[in-house]
């Protein structure tokens, strides 16, 4: 599924990043991964879905464009 950049969200977890060698983003297929493998979600999906369980329960949806700042 493709999204407009303004309607793309990813799940980010700072704790997973620290524990998993920067694998801070969620993939529905692979679990915690690097940014380029992250599953993108629409705005509508972020309103009805819960982020996955993460260490410290800190996972949250962030806009795809903003998430790039968290990449090492």
C-alpha positions in Angstrom: 0.0 0.0 0.0 1.3 3.5 -0.8 0.6 6.7 1.0 1.1 10.4 0.4 4.1 11.5 2.6 1.7 13.7 4.5 -0.5 10.7 5.4 2.3 8.3 6.3 3.1 7.3 9.8 5.5 4.7 11.3 5.8 3.3 14.8 8.9 4.4 16.7 10.3 3.3 20.0 13.4 4.9 21.6 13.9 2.0 24.0 13.9 -0.5 21.1 16.4 1.6 19.4 18.7 1.5 22.4 18.3 -2.2 22.8 18.3 -3.4 19.2 21.2 -1.5 17.5 18.9 1.3 16.2 16.1 -1.1 15.1 13.6 1.4 16.4 10.7 1.1 13.9 7.9 -1.4 13.6 7.4 -3.8 10.7 4.2 -5.8 10.6 6.2 -8.5 8.9 9.6 -8.5 10.8 9.0 -6.8 14.1 11.5 -4.1 15.2 13.6 -3.0 12.2 15.6 -0.1 10.7 13.6 2.8 9.3 13.7 1.7 5.6 11.8 -1.5 6.5 9.2 0.1 8.7 5.5 -0.5 7.9 3.8 2.7 6.9 0.3 3.4 8.4 -2.3 5.9 7.2 -3.7 8.6 9.5 -7.0 6.6 9.8 -5.0 3.5 10.9 -3.2 5.4 13.6 -6.6 6.4 15.0 -7.9 2.8 15.3 -4.8 0.7 15.9 -2.6 0.5 19.0 1.2 0.5 18.6 2.8 -2.8 19.3 4.3 -3.7 22.7 7.7 -2.3 23.2 10.3 -2.2 26.0 9.1 0.4 28.4 5.8 0.6 26.5 7.1 3.8 24.7 6.1 2.9 21.1 4.2 5.6 19.4 3.1 6.7 15.9 5.2 9.4 14.4 4.8 11.0 11.0 7.1 9.4 8.4 8.7 12.7 7.5 9.5 13.4 11.2 10.7 9.9 11.9 13.7 10.3 9.6 15.3 12.5 12.3 15.5 9.4 14.6 17.7 7.5 12.1 21.3 7.2 13.0 
